[in-house]
């Protein structure tokens, strides 16, 4: 099956060389034959530094930045992509994009959680942006998976610790494993390694389990879900369009509103 997926990060990928390179390598390794994953990030200058966490820990700023994701989704549809991937743990604008686009839309966080439920009874999410914990827990409830959640916990290190670890990963991996073991003691049997830069680092270094509990490859989860949904759509099975949040507006009205707010180039 030949298909193109628009990957959309909430980071400015040009600012994150080692992570960007590792991401491309990982997708080339896990995508099915014929699947082309095209990397996209936020516009240069979106954040004050290479660290998006100071913004995306605020609901309001995350909502403002979500305009870029909506613009990207509309561009993906115009350019003939087969699927759109919101590749960020908070699943920013996931519901909104699904209501606007006819192509399948997958979310990094949602795909990871759904897969975790197939691999174990309880999952924990380890985040390095500690303020995301409340938002991720809210998403779990919205996805109807609250009974399967063990906890959302601070992993104990930060974004720049992860970036530095691309040069020397061993100390940070040991800290991650210690944090994962604390989750296992709480009752988790699947670990979701939070934000994508940590996920890629662990995979690059062969960390796929801790004491028998799987450490999820959240990126591969959304790749497989996107491929599945495209296959289903080609058979005529598409997302539900019933209800106020799912019925798509007309393309003309979308264009009018985009022009009115003139947030799009």
C-alpha angles and dihedrals in degrees: 000000000000117000143148123223123197106219111204119194124191088221129079096251094198088065093055107058102168093042092046091051093046090049092054091048092049095050091048088054100047105035117101118249107282095024114120115193112196115200120227130171138180121294116279108264095030091124132035091242139003088281116089095182095089088064106032093054085073117076092212097051091043088055091051092049089049088075087075091054092050090049089049092050092052089048091050090053093048091049094052102251115164098219141008123220123202094206101192130096096239090057089226113207092353095139093043093051092049090054092051104040132065093202119083115275121201131187128216095222097042093047091050093050094047091049092047089058089059093051101046147353099256132024134196128203119215113203132187093198094067094193090064090070094087093046093048091049089051089052091051089056092046090051090052094242101115094118090055095052118098096181148313106232141177108255091211102245136071143237096271091048087059093048092050090049091066084078097040111014104168101085093047093046089054090052090049091050091051090051091047091052090055088056091049089054089055090055105269118140098179124049123207107199095217120224121036099247089061092044092054093046092053093047092047087058098044098253103151101141144019118209091336096313115117118244101214125235094220092182093057089049094063092041090057093043091051092050091049094049092049089051091050092047090053087056090053098260110127139166118289115270096191121115137031096286095048107040106101121230118231118277088239093058092047090053092048093052093046089052092046094055091036091204091133125080 
